[in-house]
């Protein structure tokens, strides 16, 4: 939930070289993202499909020729910020990520505009309910990070009001409801083009004990995040 919100404690030796490397990584993820969508929707004949399958396995072997063990975790990016490039919602290296772009206005409201395709289908023509919840979790979770208190999800209570359609632009919004010590309560919703709520959620995020001594206030230049006011965060509504 902290993607780009905090300055990394580690310096980048060559930011320009790392930025160029990141762009190649991003392009790879975009290419595979397109392949995932095409795999779901293709109607080519069996022979063509079998040939593409063999090519895909060869490409996988090439990438695994030099790969790290396990997940990426949080990395220092070329902009000097901590980013979770493997995140399935926002990670620039993850081909299953939409990816979501989450931004905040001057009052601290978080928003993300998205339109997802066939790879995310649940009911016919509609976004899978688990993906809807994941979007809400990601955007709501960005709100605590925005005020300098990135936390783990304690609970996410999701209510589905109407279908969230595929191929249609929706907006996910989130805001802080209240803060109680290391617990941050947030709320949010998803709106369709007619401003109808398709889903809404309330969530609890908790800053884990091991992270509390490291948590600081964001510097304010990550993405569109404005620097927060000093003092205890106040409840915000959309």
Secondary structure as UniProt FT lines:
FT   TURN            3..5
FT   HELIX           15..41
FT   HELIX           46..64
FT   TURN            65..66
FT   STRAND          75..76
FT   TURN            78..79
FT   STRAND          81..83
FT   TURN            85..86
FT   TURN            88..90
FT   TURN            92..93
FT   TURN            95..96
FT   STRAND          103..104
FT   TURN            106..107
FT   STRAND          110..114
FT   HELIX           118..120
FT   TURN            124..125
FT   STRAND          126..127
FT   HELIX           129..146
FT   TURN            147..148
FT   STRAND          152..160
FT   TURN            166..167
FT   STRAND          170..180
FT   TURN            181..182
FT   STRAND          183..191
FT   TURN            193..194
FT   STRAND          197..206
FT   HELIX           209..211
FT   TURN            212..214
FT   TURN            223..224
//
